[in-house]
Amino acid sequence: MLLRIVLWNLADTDVTVEELREYVRDEAVDAFADVPGLRFKAWISDEAGERWGALYLWESAEAADQPLPSRARELIGKDPDLGETFDVEATVEGTFVDEQLSRRGLAFDS
């Protein structure tokens, strides 16, 4: 498995965290729901620091190399400032009594 991290600094762009949050809620979550080989994706933000990004957990290097249904680069207007890929040494799922992990977070709290 592989973990990919991408981060943008939005300070020099025309897009806000709130606008990207709407994109995630209205479009991106559904677009990524059926991507082959994607085990987990989390969109992350630091609104005060004007940063946006994502974490991907991929089943394989081949899966991580496929074209993605994302418009983030288009909306932000540039490639990520940071893009790193790591081998996953181990994973664990904690015990939490809830229906699911999907569709949770600030984009869905509003």
Residue, then its C-alpha position, 0 to 999 in steps of 0.5 A: m500500500l501507498l500513502r500520498i500527501v498533497l498540499w497547496n498554499l492558497a495565499d497566492t490563489d483566487v480560491t478559498v478553503e470555503e469554496l474548496r469545501e463546497y467543491v468537495r461536498d457537492e462533487a468530489v466525494d461522489a467522484f472519488a467513491d468508486v475509484p479503483g484501488l483507492r482505500f481511503k481519501a481525506w481532504i484536509s485544510d488549515e483555513a487560518g493558514e490558507r492551506w488545502g490538501a488531501l491524503y490518499l491510501w492506495e492499494s498499489a502503485e498502479a492504482a496510485d498512478q491512474p488519472l483521478p476525477s479531481r478538479a482541484r488543480e483547475l480550481i486552485g490554478k496550480d499544481p500542489d506545493l507539496g506532493e509526497t508518496f510513502d510506503v505504508e508499513a502498517t495500518v490499524e483501524g480503531t474501535f469506534v461505534d458509528e455507521q461509517l467514516s464516509r461523508r464526515g467532516l467540515a464539508f458535511d457539517s454545514 
